[in-house]
Amino acid sequence: QVQLMESGGGSVQPGESLRLSCAASGATGSLNMAWYRRAPGKQRDFVASVISSGRATRYADSVKGRFTISSDKAENTVYLQMNSLKPEDTAVYYCIAAYGYDCIDPTFWGRGTQVTVSS
């Protein structure tokens, strides 16, 4: 069983930055990791992913150039650095783990962390 625990959410003003962390436990060696988010009243959307080796990443168009996903295999932690935050980035952010490289079919989910961007 894999467990995922997100942290680092909070309330910031537009243009500011936040870094989310996802601590993973269990048999995560072959899993690919990603972040999804759910804005109020909307479905959960893909944000960014990193494959198990850490060598390839993928981003939603809405966050390209502003967000960076990275992984620390020694710490079994995945990060999402979010810069130049916008009000439309407000959402609950979920860490997921998946067997597929594209992470479109998550197997494991964290409980989420709230990010609020408002002036």
ZADRENDO-495503 format. One line per field, with one value per residue: y, z, x of N, C-alpha, C in turn; residue in three letters; residue number from 1. Coordinates in steps of 0.05 Angstrom, whole numbers, plus 5000, padded with zeros to 4 digits. Atoms other than C-alpha are relative to their C-alpha. Layout:
n_v	Y,...
n_w	Z,...
n_u	X,...
ca_v	Y,...
ca_w	Z,...
ca_u	X,...
c_v	Y,...
c_w	Z,...
c_u	X,...
res	ALA,...
n	NUM,...
END
This chain:
n_v	4976,4975,4977,4975,4979,4974,4978,4976,4982,4976,4978,4981,4980,5005,4995,5013,5028,5021,5027,5022,5025,5025,5021,5026,5023,5025,5009,4978,5000,5001,4983,4973,4982,4976,4983,4992,4980,4996,4973,5000,5004,5012,5027,5001,4997,5006,4976,5007,5028,5007,5029,5011,4995,4971,4989,4987,4986,4991,4979,4989,4975,4978,4996,5001,4976,4989,5022,5020,5025,5014,5023,5007,5028,5007,4992,5010,4976,4985,4972,4983,4972,4984,4972,4982,5012,4984,5008,5025,5023,5008,5027,5020,5014,5028,5016,5026,5019,5016,5018,4990,4977,4975,4994,4992,5020,5003,5023,4991,4972,4988,4987,4973,4977,4977,4977,4977,4977,4978,4975
n_w	5000,5002,4988,5010,4982,5010,4982,5012,5010,4985,5013,5009,5019,5028,5006,4980,5005,4980,5007,4989,4997,4998,4988,5007,4985,5012,5024,5020,5018,5029,5005,5010,4981,5013,4985,5012,4984,5003,4993,4991,5020,5025,4997,4995,5024,4999,4998,5008,4994,5003,5001,4976,5000,4997,5024,5018,4987,5018,4987,5012,5013,4982,4980,5013,4996,4973,4981,5004,4984,4997,4981,4985,4996,4974,4980,5008,4999,5025,4995,5021,4996,5014,5001,5014,4996,5009,4986,5012,4989,4976,5002,4983,5016,4992,5009,5009,5011,5022,5013,5027,5002,5004,4974,5004,4986,4974,4983,4972,4996,4974,4991,5012,4985,5012,5009,5006,5010,4999,4991
n_u	5017,4985,5013,4990,5007,4993,4997,4989,5020,5005,5012,4980,5010,4992,4972,4983,4993,5003,4989,5014,4985,5015,4984,5011,4990,5009,4986,5003,4977,5006,5023,4997,5014,5012,5018,5026,5013,5029,5009,5028,5020,4989,4989,4971,4984,4971,4983,4972,4991,4972,4999,4987,4971,4996,4987,5019,5022,5021,5015,5023,4994,5006,4979,4974,4984,5004,4998,4979,5002,4974,5002,4976,5004,4989,5019,5026,5017,5005,5005,5012,4994,5019,4992,5018,5027,5023,5025,5012,4986,5013,5010,4989,4979,4997,4978,5009,4979,5012,4982,4996,4982,5015,5014,5028,5017,4987,5006,5000,5006,4998,5025,5002,4993,5014,4985,5018,4986,5019,4990
ca_v	5000,5070,5131,5202,5263,5333,5396,5468,5497,5565,5633,5681,5742,5742,5739,5704,5633,5569,5501,5440,5375,5304,5253,5182,5118,5045,5012,5074,5054,5041,5093,5157,5218,5278,5335,5347,5403,5416,5488,5506,5478,5444,5374,5352,5371,5348,5398,5365,5297,5267,5196,5148,5159,5235,5244,5269,5318,5341,5402,5428,5487,5532,5524,5517,5566,5580,5512,5462,5390,5353,5290,5270,5195,5192,5229,5196,5265,5302,5377,5428,5496,5547,5616,5676,5649,5674,5674,5619,5574,5572,5499,5438,5406,5330,5288,5223,5161,5121,5062,5095,5146,5197,5193,5200,5139,5150,5091,5127,5195,5240,5279,5346,5413,5480,5535,5603,5661,5726,5799
ca_w	5000,4983,5025,5002,5047,5019,5054,5039,5018,5042,5024,4982,4939,4863,4838,4900,4905,4943,4945,4956,4982,4977,5023,4998,5038,5016,4951,4909,4869,4802,4808,4770,4809,4792,4820,4804,4828,4838,4835,4868,4827,4776,4763,4782,4730,4715,4734,4727,4728,4735,4716,4767,4744,4750,4679,4646,4666,4636,4650,4637,4589,4643,4688,4638,4654,4724,4759,4767,4790,4818,4858,4911,4909,4972,5011,4973,4964,4904,4901,4862,4860,4841,4820,4794,4824,4797,4828,4779,4812,4873,4885,4928,4903,4905,4900,4861,4842,4779,4742,4674,4650,4632,4702,4672,4711,4783,4830,4895,4920,4977,5016,4985,5008,4997,4957,4956,4914,4928,4937
ca_u	5000,5024,5008,5015,5016,5014,5037,5056,4989,4965,4939,4981,4972,4976,5047,5074,5101,5088,5122,5080,5110,5085,5116,5106,5111,5105,5125,5135,5197,5163,5108,5103,5080,5037,4997,4923,4879,4805,4781,4714,4657,4702,4729,4798,4850,4920,4974,5043,5077,5145,5163,5193,5265,5255,5281,5218,5164,5098,5056,4987,4988,4959,5020,5077,5133,5106,5105,5161,5154,5213,5227,5277,5283,5326,5272,5214,5184,5155,5153,5112,5144,5091,5113,5074,5010,4944,4874,4854,4906,4862,4845,4855,4920,4926,4988,4978,5018,5006,5035,5027,5078,5024,4992,4922,4897,4920,4923,4937,4913,4933,4881,4898,4923,4887,4920,4885,4909,4874,4888
c_v	5025,5022,5025,5022,5027,5021,5024,5019,5025,5021,5021,5020,4994,5008,4987,4970,4982,4975,4979,4976,4977,4978,4973,4978,4974,4994,5019,4999,5002,5019,5027,5019,5025,5016,5005,5022,5001,5028,4998,4996,4987,4972,5002,5000,4993,5026,4994,4972,4997,4969,4989,5005,5030,5013,5015,5012,5008,5020,5007,5027,5024,5007,5000,5027,5012,4979,4982,4977,4987,4978,4996,4971,4992,5006,4989,5022,5012,5028,5013,5029,5017,5029,5016,4990,5020,4991,4974,4975,4990,4973,4983,4984,4972,4988,4972,4983,4982,4982,5009,5025,5026,5008,5009,4980,4995,4976,5009,5030,5009,5014,5029,5021,5025,5022,5022,5024,5023,5025,5011
c_w	5000,5014,4992,5019,4989,5022,4984,4988,5018,4984,4993,4982,4972,4996,5019,4993,5024,4990,5015,5002,5002,5009,4995,5018,4987,4976,4977,4977,4971,4993,4989,5016,4985,5021,4983,5018,4993,5009,5009,4977,4975,5005,5006,4974,5005,5001,4990,5009,4996,5001,5023,5001,5004,4975,4981,5016,4979,5015,4985,4988,5019,5020,4989,5004,5028,5021,4992,5018,5002,5021,5013,5008,5028,5022,4994,5001,4972,5007,4977,5008,4983,5002,4985,5002,4993,5015,4988,5007,5026,4997,5023,4982,5012,4988,4992,4992,4981,4988,4971,4999,4999,5025,4996,5014,5028,5016,5029,5001,5028,5007,4990,5019,4986,4993,4993,4992,4997,5010,5022
c_u	5018,4983,5013,4990,5010,5003,5009,4979,4997,4987,5022,4987,5010,5029,5020,5004,4993,5014,4984,5019,4981,5019,4986,5012,4988,5017,4997,5021,4993,4977,5008,4982,4990,4984,4975,4989,4971,4993,4971,4981,5009,5010,5029,5015,5029,5016,5028,5007,5029,5002,5018,5030,5006,5011,4981,4977,4979,4983,4974,5007,4996,5022,5028,5015,4997,5004,5022,4996,5027,4996,5027,4996,5010,4980,4972,4979,4999,4993,4986,5006,4981,5007,4979,4971,4978,4975,4988,5016,4988,4986,5010,5019,5004,5025,4989,5024,4986,5021,5006,5017,4984,4984,4971,4981,5013,4991,4997,4997,5007,4974,4997,5009,4989,5020,4980,5017,4980,5013,4981
res	GLN,VAL,GLN,LEU,MET,GLU,SER,GLY,GLY,GLY,SER,VAL,GLN,PRO,GLY,GLU,SER,LEU,ARG,LEU,SER,CYS,ALA,ALA,SER,GLY,ALA,THR,GLY,SER,LEU,ASN,MET,ALA,TRP,TYR,ARG,ARG,ALA,PRO,GLY,LYS,GLN,ARG,ASP,PHE,VAL,ALA,SER,VAL,ILE,SER,SER,GLY,ARG,ALA,THR,ARG,TYR,ALA,ASP,SER,VAL,LYS,GLY,ARG,PHE,THR,ILE,SER,SER,ASP,LYS,ALA,GLU,ASN,THR,VAL,TYR,LEU,GLN,MET,ASN,SER,LEU,LYS,PRO,GLU,ASP,THR,ALA,VAL,TYR,TYR,CYS,ILE,ALA,ALA,TYR,GLY,TYR,ASP,CYS,ILE,ASP,PRO,THR,PHE,TRP,GLY,ARG,GLY,THR,GLN,VAL,THR,VAL,SER,SER
n	1,2,3,4,5,6,7,8,9,10,11,12,13,14,15,16,17,18,19,20,21,22,23,24,25,26,27,28,29,30,31,32,33,34,35,36,37,38,39,40,41,42,43,44,45,46,47,48,49,50,51,52,53,54,55,56,57,58,59,60,61,62,63,64,65,66,67,68,69,70,71,72,73,74,75,76,77,78,79,80,81,82,83,84,85,86,87,88,89,90,91,92,93,94,95,96,97,98,99,100,101,102,103,104,105,106,107,108,109,110,111,112,113,114,115,116,117,118,119
END
